Amino acid sequence: MTALDSAIPRFHLAMPVDDLAAARLFYGEVLGLEEGRSADTWVDWNLHGHQFVTHLAPKGPQRIQNPVDGHDVPVPHFGLILPVPEFQKLAERLRTAGIEFVIEPYVRFEGQKGEQRTMFLLDPAGNALEFKAFADDSQVFAT
């Protein structure tokens, strides 16, 4: 079932980028997202059924880092929770493309509540992305 078939609302997220051609290369070719509508200053992307938009904004993102499980997590960031096989396929796709990880793919909170695979990377404009996967989906909101 895709987000389009689901009763779960889809999100819309707009992020600043400083180069639309670089965004098209990264989001379209490296991540493999389908491009939707666009104009001279923005591009819509299908992010697994969610509407993700890259808007031309030359200043670039401001970011801090928070410590999580021994790693400095970039804030703000966004991403997806994927099934484990899709996470592994994406990690390999990113490695093949020569993408440098902010945090290499690894298992976070191993053996604890909320155990998950995670990886962080930056798009060409410096926006931080996190992709994660839970072997046990009931752990997504575990406390």
Residue pairs with C-beta under 8 A, 6 or more apart in sequence:
2 48
2 49
3 10
3 48
3 49
3 50
4 10
4 49
6 49
10 49
10 50
10 51
11 50
11 51
12 50
12 51
12 52
12 53
13 47
13 50
13 51
13 52
13 53
13 78
14 42
14 52
14 53
14 54
14 55
15 52
15 53
15 54
15 55
15 61
15 78
15 123
15 125
15 127
16 54
16 55
16 56
16 57
16 59
16 60
16 61
16 125
16 127
17 23
17 54
17 55
17 56
17 57
17 123
17 124
17 125
17 127
18 56
18 57
18 58
18 59
18 60
18 124
18 125
19 124
19 125
20 41
20 42
20 43
20 54
20 56
22 124
22 125
23 43
23 54
23 123
23 124
23 125
24 35
24 43
25 124
26 123
26 124
27 33
27 35
27 43
27 45
27 52
27 54
27 123
28 35
28 45
30 93
30 94
30 97
30 99
31 90
31 93
32 93
33 45
33 46
33 47
33 52
34 45
34 46
35 43
35 44
35 45
35 46
36 43
36 44
36 45
36 46
36 51
37 44
38 44
40 56
41 55
41 56
42 53
42 54
42 55
42 56
43 53
43 54
44 51
44 52
44 53
45 51
45 52
45 53
45 54
46 52
47 80
48 80
48 82
54 125
60 125
60 126
61 76
61 125
61 126
61 127
61 128
63 74
63 75
63 76
63 126
63 128
64 74
64 75
65 72
65 73
65 74
65 75
66 72
66 73
66 75
67 73
68 108
69 108
69 109
71 103
71 108
71 120
72 103
73 103
73 120
73 130
74 102
74 120
74 122
74 128
75 128
76 128
77 120
77 127
77 128
77 129
77 130
78 127
78 128
78 129
78 130
79 129
79 130
79 131
79 132
80 131
80 132
81 132
81 133
81 134
81 140
82 90
82 131
82 132
82 133
83 133
84 117
84 133
84 134
84 135
86 133
87 105
87 117
87 119
87 131
87 132
87 133
88 117
88 133
90 131
91 105
91 119
91 131
94 101
94 119
94 121
99 121
100 121
100 122
101 119
101 120
101 121
102 120
102 121
102 122
102 128
103 118
103 119
103 120
104 119
105 117
105 118
105 119
106 117
106 118
106 119
107 115
107 116
107 117
107 118
108 114
108 115
108 116
108 117
108 118
108 132
109 115
109 116
113 139
113 142
113 143
114 134
114 139
114 140
114 142
115 134
115 135
115 136
115 139
116 132
116 133
116 134
116 139
117 132
117 133
117 134
117 135
118 130
118 131
118 132
118 133
119 130
119 131
119 132
120 128
120 129
120 130
121 128
121 129
122 128
122 129
123 129
134 140
